[in-house]
């Protein structure tokens, strides 16, 4: 049988993905989840902001051809990856934390744990370590063999997005309005650049004026942080408690103190406003809805052939050699 046919058969087998399930690595790498959490704890001790950055990776990965680790691939001469897509460049960070997790897992269980699963586990841990809910994640994903900057540009929303656009986007992935609002609560932790909001401060919708929905005293604070013509790489907290995962984000939206346009629009738009109000008053309801949304988002899969990468930044050197065994 020719090597080409053998490769085709290997790819075909890898495309028959095992159903995602909790404790997927209980036999093949029983310490996997503890290893991920330990590395995340160390990353958090070095830089608190890094855990929020890692959590965002799941959103940006799963919405583009499913949760397959495609976001982690570096560009090659033959492929423009997703790291430099419009919504990712100069925005996503902390890829080195994923590298650190992968290195630790490869030492413990070589070739077993996928990068796509690392992103999902690390996102959960980022929330739990910041004071948010903890939950059991389903695992068993495979890593993509390619990435697409074009696909990311077409799908991922910008900070200027309004609620109507976001509702339609989430609906494409069978995620409800409630899921949208709850998952937007990921902005309970972390920071964003002035670049993402200067238009709100000085030229909302091309009017040459600030966004009228910004509470006046908060706008004054943002004006000082992000002055016209200032350094747009300066960062500000996405809510008033940017290192604690809580429902302060929603309380801020009710007061007109949302940092991003795509956040504040959730309160100004009638279809999303009621969920914002509910979560602002009931943190437990927010936590429950957030966990439900994260699990649903984590279920997104492309069904395409994949592998378990040895290095999350590049596909394995010999295609077919490290493609997954569905019984692993």
Number of C-alpha atoms within 10 A of each C-alpha: 5 6 8 9 10 12 15 12 13 20 19 13 16 22 19 15 20 17 12 15 14 11 16 20 18 11 9 14 17 14 14 23 20 12 16 22 20 14 19 25 17 12 21 18 12 10 10 19 20 20 27 26 21 27 24 20 24 27 21 23 24 24 22 26 20 24 29 32 33 29 30 25 23 18 18 9 5 6 13 17 21 27 25 18 20 17 19 19 11 13 18 16 17 17 17 12 21 23 17 15 22 26 16 17 23 17 9 15 17 16 18 22 27 26 29 28 24 24 28 28 24 24 24 25 27 30 24 16 18 19 13 23 19 14 16 12 20 18 23 21 32 29 26 27 20 19 23 19 20 14 15 24 17 12 14 19 17 16 15 17 15 18 25 13 12 19 20 14 18 16 14 10 14 13 17 16 18 20 23 22 27 26 22 18 25 22 27 26 28 24 20 19 20 23 17 18 21 21 20 24 21 17 14 17 12 10 11 12 13 17 18 12 18 21 16 12 11 14 21 14 11 20 16 10 16 23 16 13 7 14 13 16 14 13 16 17 18 25 26 17 15 21 20 20 24 27 26 23 28 34 20 21 26 19 14 22 24 27 29 23 22 19 26 25 22 27 25 17 13 11 15 19 19 15 22 28 15 14 23 20 15 13 16 14 15 25 21 13 19 23 22 17 21 21 16 14 23 26 18 19 18 16 16 18 19 30 27 26 28 21 18 24 18 16 21 17 10 8 14 17 11 19 24 28 15 14 7 13
